[in-house]
Amino acid sequence: MLKSLANPLKLLGIILISLSLISIFQRYSPTRLSFAFDPDSQNISSINSSQTPQRIQIENLNINLPIEPSSIKNSKLEISSRGVSYLTSTPLPGQTGNSILYGHNYTNILGNLTKIKPGDIVRIYYTDGSFKDFEVSYTLEVSPKDSKVLENSTDTRITLYTCSGFLDTKRFVAVAISN
């Protein structure tokens, strides 16, 4: 009886180990939060050091995190492991256009983002002590190849996203418009 179970158990073990390795690779891959988009299509913001984004707060989700500037280096997005990353090649949050903010889906970062609802308020604090509120208009889950949500806009919005789906193969996106 044990001999008949040995081969299926070995196969199951190999499958579980393979899935674990894939999961670890996905979790720590430098391209993990990447979208297939052209960074040159974004407007580069003129950063006013007295009003750069410093913190993000989403009260309904108990999120209150630092915002760290990031850029694209060697075709890969830099990402903070302590908070939310702000893509500096996009407009400053509060300026006309689409400001891109993103972070890991760790429970202590943006793991709860999938629970955000239209009407929720995202507050961005700036280094000069001011803040700006953005109201979530809609959420969606997209493929990393669907970069349309990252395109510039004529309104004042932030696009906040994190990984989602099986083995982080999707991106959960929340779009919030300035009040």
Sequence and secondary structure as in RCSB ss.txt:
>XXXX:A:sequence
MLKSLANPLKLLGIILISLSLISIFQRYSPTRLSFAFDPDSQNISSINSSQTPQRIQIENLNINLPIEPSSIKNS
KLEISSRGVSYLTSTPLPGQTGNSILYGHNYTNILGNLTKIKPGDIVRIYYTDGSFKDFEVSYTLEVSPKDSKVL
ENSTDTRITLYTCSGFLDTKRFVAVAISN
>XXXX:A:secstr
 HHHHHHHHHHHHHHHHHHHHHHHHHHH TTTT  S  GGGS      GGG EEEEEEGGGTEEEEEEEE EETT
EE   SSSEEEETTS  TTSSEEEEEE    TTTTTTGGG  TT EEEEEETTS EEEEEEEEEEEE TT GGGG
S  SSEEEEEEEEESGGG EEEEEEEEE 
